[in-house]
Amino acid sequence: MKAYVFPGQGAQFSGMGLDLYEKSPQAQELFEQANDILGFSITDIMFEGSAEDLKQTKVTQPAIFIHSVILSKVLGESFKPDMVAGHSLGEFSALVANKVLSFEDGLKLVSQRAEAMQKACELEPSTMAAVLGMEDEMVESICAETEGTVVAANYNCPGQLVISGAYPAVEKACENLKERGAKRALILPVGGAFHSPLMEPARKDLAEAIENTEFSKPICPIYQNVSTFAVTDASEIKKNLVFQLTAPVKWTQSVQNMINDGANEFVEVGPGKVLQGLVKKINRSMTTSSAVIG
């Protein structure tokens, strides 16, 4: 069975999407539509902007979403998922690809999400850190005993977890983690504490927008970051999407559940190959590839 997976923030690169634009009239039309919806030329930034330009959350999130969704649409008849999942932001791309959301509604929500997250980041100095070479339970326990707000945020693969929270708490947790045997505990160059309680203002902002958006029945199950199991009910998908901003991304658990339900091939749709690497670390026997157009 074939699972299609969609990347999140961090997969962006300068020039992303240009090959799609040049190869496909359908892609050109969708890129222009995206510029109209957003009210600025995101294609200029994607195709010609610097890495610095692409790093702004309000640009990064729509750019990755647009690239992934347009690629899934240009694949046409060859896009036949048995199941889908997306890492954080990628969940929105997955929901458009499996027909829960329209391209326009998905892009509007992603744009609102990026702005809401940016605003939440400005309320308190906060960050994230990558922790390598330690059991998940030990990382959770050290976060729990560290003073201040710091939580496990991204379960990426066994031995690779990202923590998130207020800056001093994350720094202190990193010291504690290294003392207790973590191979690395490294502060990441991100704008704030994504997937932590500090995103509560953004969750409230986005909840209303999600509530007012029409969600349709998917063409195949989606394995969401919050629940990790196959979901096909539109109202449940909505609920999980609202909580995603303050809850951890349970990627390891989602991939394991997809494999348990029959997935043996994972195709990454969008920029980069990060998710293929994570899938291989979760289960070496899986076949992985990037979606490409002829």
PyMOL commands that set and color helices and strands:
alter all, ss='L'
color gray80, all
select helices_A, chain A and resi 18-23+25-38+42-48+51-54+57-74+76-78+90-97+103-123+136-145+167-179+197-211+234-243+251-260+274-282
alter helices_A, ss='H'
color red, helices_A
select strands_A, chain A and resi 2-6+83-86+126-132+150-157+160-166+184-187+222-223+230-231+265-268+287-290
alter strands_A, ss='S'
color yellow, strands_A
deselect
rebuild
show_as cartoon
